[in-house]
Amino acid sequence: MTSAIAADLVLRHGKIWPGYGLPLAESLAIAGNRILALGSDAEIQPLIGANTKVVDLDGRFAMPGLNDAHLHLISTGLLRGQVDATADAAPTREDLFRALQARAAETPKGDWIRARGFDQTRYDDGLMPTVQELDAALPDHPASVTRACGHVTVVNSLALARAGITAHTPDPDGGVIGRKDGQLTGMLAENAQNLVYNVQPTPSLDEIVDAIEAGGQHLAQFGITSCMDAATGQIDGMTEIRAYHLALRDGRLPVRVWATLLGDPGSSIVEPCHEVGLVTGVGNDMFRIGGVKIFTDGSAGGRTAWMRQPYHGQTNNYGVQMLPDEQLFELVDRYTSMGYAMVCHGIGDAAIDQLIRAYERVRAADPDHGQRHRIEHCGYADAEMNQRMLKAGILPAPQQAFIYDFGDAYVSVLGPERGLRSYPIATWDRLGLKPSTGSDSPVCSPNPFPDIYAMLTRKTHKGTVMDASEILTPEEALRAYTENGAYSQGAEQVKGRLQPGMLADVAVFDQDLLTADPETILHHTRCEMTILDGRIVHDRS
């Protein structure tokens, strides 16, 4: 190889996976923010000039930067300041109450205590926290404890009073206020959560910019260079768009963002974005407007995903339908006519069917329109739905971290026949539906290794195998985390593979993700280095 161009950065003496089906390389050369060349050490050696920075990989594994195709970046940054209620931090309900009380001891009386991450199916009795328990633990502070899925929150009596919720308050559209024997349980599901959220302090513009930076830096530590922010505007409307532009302007955006605009009735930011020309595709390679997000149901683990059949042991509970057909169809028709792709939340089979019908209408009206519409999560599609998705060009956007974190909960609330078939990624891969993956952080940790482990084994954290026919090969799993994520954002020509001319986004790991034992990947793998736009943004050494 001969060239007059000297590389700015060269990685050599490694095992470099450029992407699915491509031959491995030993060296990689970067010029500016683009891939210059790949090859053997000897082939890349002539590109090393006097000012080239050379990184010796010493046999380590390098690959395209990961693309978490569905998470909440601002919430990921903000929630680093809340009480950690996850199973790792608070494995029992008693541990949760102790953590809440510890936070209360350092918080002025009357100020909010907020926590996120509990999963009641991890507790020995499988029961939700109650208003009485929270009242006993936190008598002097209004408190809200949000389930890992983000679709259910339990609050104490002070929080209910702040929000003006009584036993006679009607359920809001698309929401449920928990009641038992005519009394409030403290449980708020789906849109009912907003009754409390609306009286909690809203973060300032500066705090949102800080959260973007903190969340992005956290992602970079895992080799994540791109993400989709699912429902920009959910916390403080157009302030979030402004915060992203300030972060980008000031060099405080550590990850590429495909920003999905919240389009739910009553809280949509689509119209003000459209007024200033912010439609799908507008932006640059660091921050780009994605599609529009509408919620059509809740979560399976919280028993609020909208199902055709009732939940196991709850014969009258089919979950929560957020919108009637007519309203959803009108919104999808309107937003697509305004120039937006649709990336709507649908987990239960009834919700998925509703979204497919909405998208099929758009495709039938204009068979040649170029937008790639997605169904976020898409937990319980059947074979007939999969064929309709294929015909209409609809992409499933699942999170395989859910299998690891919540798989046993799915079996518990749905029964084995439905639960074990959750999120069938290999079926979608075989059909050519290009499934992406991600964490839905802060629903799950953005740590990619449980996600990869689940794709390679279909095992939950307890070791339950969630239908072994849905296992992917290592290359297929890594393709879901890179190339398919880029495809789902219409960006496969610029990222997701390491080829000359493509963006120089690289992740370096201490384990070979193509050959390492899945248990080693889960428990012992670390991201050694992350390169974004040709710059080293994380270096563990």
ZAMARGU-4260 file (C-alpha; in steps of 0.2 Angstrom, whole numbers, plus 5000, padded with zeros to 4 digits):
<rodrens>
0) 5000/5000/5000 | 5007/5017/4995 | 5000/5034/4999 | 5005/5052/5002 | 4993/5054/5016
5) 4999/5051/5034 | 4987/5045/5046 | 4982/5055/5062 | 4979/5040/5072 | 4984/5022/5069
10) 4979/5006/5079 | 4990/4991/5076 | 4995/4974/5082 | 4976/4970/5086 | 4962/4960/5081
15) 4950/4972/5072 | 4933/4967/5066 | 4927/4979/5053 | 4909/4972/5052 | 4898/4957/5048
20) 4906/4946/5035 | 4922/4957/5033 | 4939/4950/5035 | 4949/4954/5051 | 4963/4967/5051
25) 4978/4970/5062 | 4979/4988/5059 | 4968/5003/5057 | 4972/5020/5050 | 4962/5036/5054
30) 4963/5053/5045 | 4953/5067/5053 | 4937/5059/5058 | 4936/5046/5045 | 4943/5028/5042
35) 4958/5029/5030 | 4963/5011/5028 | 4963/4994/5036 | 4975/4980/5033 | 4990/4970/5040
40) 5003/4979/5051 | 5014/4979/5036 | 5001/4987/5025 | 4997/5001/5036 | 5015/5005/5041
45) 5018/5017/5027 | 5004/5028/5033 | 5012/5032/5049 | 5021/5049/5048 | 5031/5060/5060
50) 5015/5067/5068 | 5004/5051/5068 | 4998/5045/5085 | 5001/5026/5086 | 4991/5015/5098
55) 4998/4997/5101 | 4983/4986/5104 | 4994/4972/5110 | 4982/4959/5103 | 4966/4967/5109
60) 4949/4967/5100 | 4943/4982/5091 | 4927/4985/5082 | 4915/4998/5076 | 4908/5009/5091
65) 4892/5002/5098 | 4876/5010/5094 | 4863/5009/5108 | 4848/5011/5097 | 4836/5015/5111
70) 4839/5024/5127 | 4835/5040/5137 | 4851/5050/5137 | 4845/5065/5147 | 4837/5054/5160
75) 4852/5043/5161 | 4862/5058/5166 | 4849/5065/5178 | 4846/5049/5187 | 4864/5047/5192
80) 4858/5059/5206 | 4843/5049/5212 | 4842/5034/5224 | 4848/5018/5215 | 4833/5006/5218
85) 4840/4993/5206 | 4842/4975/5211 | 4861/4977/5212 | 4860/4991/5224 | 4844/4986/5233
90) 4840/4968/5231 | 4826/4968/5244 | 4812/4980/5248 | 4820/4982/5265 | 4836/4988/5257
95) 4826/5000/5246 | 4818/5008/5262 | 4835/5009/5270 | 4842/5018/5255 | 4828/5030/5254
100) 4830/5034/5273 | 4848/5037/5271 | 4844/5050/5257 | 4831/5057/5268 | 4843/5060/5282
105) 4853/5072/5272 | 4838/5080/5263 | 4828/5095/5271 | 4811/5090/5277 | 4798/5093/5264
110) 4810/5091/5249 | 4807/5077/5237 | 4815/5060/5238 | 4816/5051/5221 | 4822/5033/5217
115) 4822/5023/5201 | 4825/5005/5196 | 4815/4993/5207 | 4808/4977/5200 | 4796/4969/5212
120) 4798/4952/5203 | 4816/4951/5211 | 4808/4952/5229 | 4805/4936/5238 | 4786/4940/5239
125) 4785/4948/5221 | 4775/4962/5228 | 4776/4981/5224 | 4780/4993/5238 | 4765/5001/5245
130) 4760/5018/5251 | 4759/5012/5269 | 4777/5006/5268 | 4783/5022/5260 | 4774/5032/5273
135) 4782/5023/5287 | 4799/5025/5280 | 4798/5043/5274 | 4785/5052/5285 | 4793/5069/5282
140) 4797/5069/5263 | 4786/5067/5248 | 4793/5052/5239 | 4792/5043/5222 | 4800/5027/5218
145) 4799/5022/5199 | 4800/5004/5193 | 4814/4999/5182 | 4803/5000/5166 | 4798/5018/5169
150) 4780/5014/5167 | 4775/5012/5185 | 4779/5023/5200 | 4774/5021/5218 | 4772/5036/5229
155) 4769/5040/5248 | 4754/5050/5255 | 4764/5067/5255 | 4767/5065/5236 | 4749/5060/5233
160) 4744/5076/5243 | 4756/5087/5233 | 4748/5081/5217 | 4731/5083/5223 | 4727/5064/5221
165) 4713/5057/5231 | 4703/5041/5231 | 4690/5050/5220 | 4702/5057/5207 | 4698/5049/5190
170) 4710/5039/5180 | 4718/5050/5167 | 4717/5045/5149 | 4730/5031/5146 | 4734/5030/5165
175) 4729/5020/5180 | 4728/5026/5198 | 4730/5011/5210 | 4716/5007/5222 | 4711/4993/5233
180) 4695/4992/5243 | 4692/5011/5238 | 4709/5017/5245 | 4724/5023/5236 | 4739/5010/5235
185) 4751/5023/5230 | 4754/5015/5213 | 4753/5026/5197 | 4754/5018/5180 | 4758/5026/5163
190) 4750/5043/5161 | 4745/5044/5179 | 4763/5046/5184 | 4762/5063/5176 | 4751/5069/5190
195) 4766/5067/5202 | 4780/5072/5190 | 4771/5088/5186 | 4773/5094/5204 | 4791/5089/5206
200) 4805/5101/5202 | 4810/5103/5184 | 4829/5103/5180 | 4836/5119/5174 | 4843/5121/5156
205) 4861/5120/5164 | 4856/5104/5173 | 4850/5096/5157 | 4866/5101/5148 | 4876/5094/5162
210) 4865/5078/5161 | 4869/5076/5142 | 4887/5077/5145 | 4887/5066/5160 | 4876/5053/5152
215) 4887/5053/5136 | 4903/5051/5146 | 4895/5036/5155 | 4891/5028/5138 | 4909/5031/5131
220) 4916/5021/5145 | 4907/5006/5138 | 4912/5009/5120 | 4896/5017/5115 | 4898/5030/5102
225) 4880/5032/5095 | 4863/5032/5103 | 4845/5036/5100 | 4837/5047/5113 | 4820/5040/5115
230) 4807/5054/5118 | 4817/5070/5118 | 4805/5083/5126 | 4798/5071/5139 | 4806/5080/5154
235) 4805/5099/5149 | 4799/5100/5131 | 4809/5111/5119 | 4821/5115/5133 | 4829/5098/5129
240) 4832/5103/5111 | 4840/5119/5116 | 4851/5110/5128 | 4857/5098/5115 | 4862/5112/5103
245) 4871/5121/5118 | 4880/5104/5122 | 4885/5102/5103 | 4890/5120/5102 | 4901/5120/5117
250) 4909/5103/5114 | 4900/5094/5128 | 4891/5081/5118 | 4902/5065/5120 | 4891/5053/5110
255) 4881/5054/5093 | 4863/5057/5096 | 4848/5053/5085 | 4835/5063/5094 | 4817/5055/5094
260) 4804/5069/5097 | 4790/5065/5109 | 4774/5066/5100 | 4761/5061/5113 | 4745/5071/5114
265) 4746/5085/5126 | 4765/5084/5128 | 4771/5084/5109 | 4786/5094/5104 | 4784/5090/5086
270) 4774/5105/5081 | 4787/5118/5088 | 4801/5108/5080 | 4792/5107/5063 | 4790/5126/5064
275) 4809/5129/5064 | 4812/5115/5051 | 4818/5101/5063 | 4812/5086/5054 | 4819/5069/5052
280) 4836/5069/5045 | 4840/5087/5049 | 4857/5090/5059 | 4874/5084/5057 | 4883/5067/5062
285) 4884/5072/5080 | 4866/5077/5083 | 4852/5073/5071 | 4833/5074/5072 | 4826/5056/5071
290) 4808/5051/5071 | 4793/5054/5082 | 4789/5044/5097 | 4771/5040/5103 | 4767/5028/5117
295) 4754/5015/5113 | 4756/5004/5129 | 4766/5001/5144 | 4778/4987/5150 | 4776/4968/5152
300) 4785/4967/5168 | 4773/4981/5175 | 4758/4972/5168 | 4754/4987/5158 | 4759/4982/5140
305) 4743/4980/5130 | 4740/4961/5126 | 4727/4952/5116 | 4726/4939/5131 | 4726/4943/5149
310) 4740/4943/5161 | 4744/4926/5170 | 4733/4926/5185 | 4724/4942/5181 | 4710/4937/5170
315) 4703/4955/5168 | 4720/4963/5165 | 4725/4966/5147 | 4737/4980/5150 | 4734/4998/5145
320) 4729/5004/5128 | 4736/5022/5127 | 4726/5028/5112 | 4711/5023/5102 | 4714/5018/5084
325) 4707/5034/5076 | 4718/5045/5087 | 4734/5035/5083 | 4730/5034/5065 | 4727/5053/5064
330) 4744/5057/5073 | 4754/5045/5062 | 4746/5051/5046 | 4749/5069/5051 | 4767/5067/5057
335) 4773/5057/5042 | 4765/5070/5031 | 4776/5083/5040 | 4792/5074/5035 | 4795/5062/5050
340) 4799/5044/5052 | 4789/5035/5066 | 4797/5026/5080 | 4783/5022/5092 | 4783/5012/5108
345) 4774/4996/5107 | 4777/4980/5118 | 4761/4970/5119 | 4755/4960/5104 | 4739/4971/5103
350) 4749/4987/5103 | 4761/4980/5090 | 4746/4976/5079 | 4739/4993/5081 | 4756/5001/5076
355) 4758/4989/5061 | 4740/4994/5055 | 4745/5013/5057 | 4761/5011/5047 | 4753/5000/5034
360) 4740/5014/5030 | 4755/5026/5028 | 4764/5014/5016 | 4748/5010/5006 | 4745/5029/5004
365) 4763/5032/4997 | 4771/5015/4993 | 4788/5024/4988 | 4790/5035/5003 | 4808/5033/5010
370) 4806/5034/5029 | 4810/5018/5039 | 4797/5017/5053 | 4801/5007/5069 | 4792/4999/5083
375) 4802/5002/5099 | 4803/4986/5110 | 4791/4976/5099 | 4791/4962/5113 | 4777/4950/5107
380) 4775/4950/5089 | 4769/4934/5081 | 4773/4926/5064 | 4759/4934/5055 | 4764/4951/5062
385) 4782/4948/5057 | 4777/4945/5039 | 4767/4961/5039 | 4782/4971/5046 | 4793/4964/5033
390) 4781/4968/5019 | 4778/4986/5025 | 4797/4989/5029 | 4794/4991/5048 | 4810/4988/5059
395) 4809/4980/5076 | 4820/4990/5089 | 4821/4978/5104 | 4832/4978/5119 | 4840/4962/5123
400) 4846/4968/5140 | 4828/4965/5144 | 4830/4947/5142 | 4844/4946/5155 | 4836/4959/5167
405) 4818/4955/5166 | 4816/4938/5157 | 4810/4929/5173 | 4798/4943/5176 | 4790/4940/5159
410) 4788/4922/5162 | 4780/4926/5179 | 4767/4938/5173 | 4764/4930/5156 | 4766/4912/5159
415) 4780/4901/5150 | 4772/4900/5133 | 4772/4918/5130 | 4785/4924/5142 | 4799/4913/5135
420) 4796/4919/5117 | 4799/4938/5122 | 4809/4949/5110 | 4813/4935/5097 | 4828/4943/5089
425) 4835/4928/5079 | 4818/4926/5071 | 4819/4944/5065 | 4837/4943/5060 | 4833/4927/5049
430) 4819/4937/5041 | 4830/4951/5036 | 4821/4964/5048 | 4838/4970/5054 | 4834/4971/5072
435) 4845/4983/5082 | 4848/4982/5101 | 4851/4993/5116 | 4848/4996/5134 | 4833/5008/5136
440) 4844/5016/5149 | 4840/5020/5163 | 4828/5006/5162 | 4843/4994/5161 | 4861/4999/5163
445) 4869/5005/5147 | 4883/4992/5150 | 4882/4982/5134 | 4889/4965/5141 | 4873/4958/5148
450) 4864/4963/5132 | 4878/4954/5121 | 4877/4939/5134 | 4858/4938/5131 | 4860/4937/5112
455) 4873/4923/5114 | 4864/4913/5127 | 4846/4919/5129 | 4849/4917/5148 | 4842/4928/5161
460) 4851/4934/5177 | 4844/4918/5185 | 4850/4907/5171 | 4833/4904/5163 | 4835/4900/5145
465) 4822/4911/5135 | 4819/4900/5120 | 4836/4894/5113 | 4830/4895/5095 | 4832/4914/5097
470) 4851/4913/5100 | 4862/4924/5088 | 4880/4920/5083 | 4893/4932/5089 | 4894/4941/5073
475) 4875/4943/5072 | 4875/4950/5089 | 4888/4963/5086 | 4880/4967/5069 | 4864/4971/5079
480) 4874/4983/5091 | 4882/4992/5076 | 4877/4991/5058 | 4858/4987/5062 | 4858/5002/5074
485) 4865/5013/5061 | 4852/5006/5048 | 4838/5010/5059 | 4843/5028/5059 | 4846/5029/5041
490) 4865/5031/5044 | 4872/5014/5037 | 4882/5023/5024 | 4892/5033/5037 | 4894/5022/5053
495) 4891/5005/5059 | 4906/4997/5050 | 4925/5001/5049 | 4928/5004/5031 | 4938/5018/5022
500) 4928/5034/5021 | 4916/5030/5036 | 4916/5039/5052 | 4930/5034/5064 | 4921/5027/5079
505) 4930/5013/5087 | 4928/5003/5103 | 4942/4992/5110 | 4939/4978/5122 | 4950/4967/5132
510) 4941/4952/5127 | 4938/4945/5109 | 4919/4947/5108 | 4919/4935/5093 | 4927/4920/5102
515) 4926/4923/5121 | 4915/4912/5132 | 4898/4921/5135 | 4901/4921/5154 | 4918/4929/5152
520) 4910/4943/5141 | 4897/4945/5155 | 4908/4946/5170 | 4925/4950/5165 | 4925/4961/5149
525) 4930/4980/5150 | 4931/4993/5137 | 4949/4998/5135 | 4947/5013/5123 | 4933/5022/5114
530) 4937/5033/5099 | 4923/5045/5093 | 4925/5055/5077 | 4944/5051/5076 | 4947/5057/5094
535) 4951/5046/5109 | 4937/5050/5121 | 4939/5036/5134 | 4956/5027/5138 | 4955/5015/5153
540) 4974/5015/5154
</rodrens>
